[in-house]
């Protein structure tokens, strides 16, 4: 398998206004992200509302996405669980249904120590034949995974080949993981420090799915040695990146942006995700129009 690299937006899950899956919008979104230049897709992460999906819904979305993508870009599927046996089963099932790689959160309901985390990821690694991306997201899980532990996982568990570093300050953590001989690093947290992370050696980024073309342009400029140009594009996107990082507001904001772009039919989210209130929607609309105007002016 070709190593994962580039911009892998986390695929939003599309619902109708009554909260049922809207597969027509879901297909349009997959096609839209590919047209925007996505190098791969992440499924069922936090920005996908993966926590609110039923097992049969996950299977249906993955099957449809696999069909639309048709092997052109890789799919990274979230498969962690709070029990090791459950995580093993979910990971094996995701592989069977077409995942190219797995993104796996540590167990966080009952927290375990370093040896317990090695056992958890090792059990998953023994059960699958595709790469594992360890999701280091302590703001969400309250589970600390030091750089040395991530490096040890990469040495001792054959399938652990990537880590998604979302432990602030993220740029120094990227350096620490790579200096320790750790796995290939991806960034998250909607790309708020993506330039610093990439300059320190990160080989990919997993933001939300509403500004993919801008993230791809930043990536392409950095890959081409145009740091100043990358910063210009990033600065253009920063107001929306900042807005979407407000706790509990990001998923709704991203969906409203996708709806405004005509990609999806509804911005509905599932509880416990929260819809933006009227004032927040006005703020979002102002920022979105500002970013779009600047993008058009620079085109």
Buried (B, 14 or more C-beta within 10 A) or exposed (E): EEEBBBBBBBBBBBBBEEEEBBBEBBBBBBEBBBEBBBBBBBBBBBBBBBEBBEEEBBBBBBEBBBEBBEEEBBBBBBBBBEEBEEBBBBBBBBBEBBBBBBBBBBBBEEBBEBEBBBEBBBBBBEBBEBBBBBBBBBEEBEBEBBBBBBBBBBEEBEBBBBBBBBBEEBBBBBBBBBEBEBBBBBBBBBBBBBBBBBBBBBBBBBBBBBBBBBBBBBBBBBEEEBEEBBBBBBEBBBBBBEBBBEEEBBBBBBBBBBBBEEBBBBBBBEEEBEBBEEEBBEBBEEBBEEBBEBBEEEE
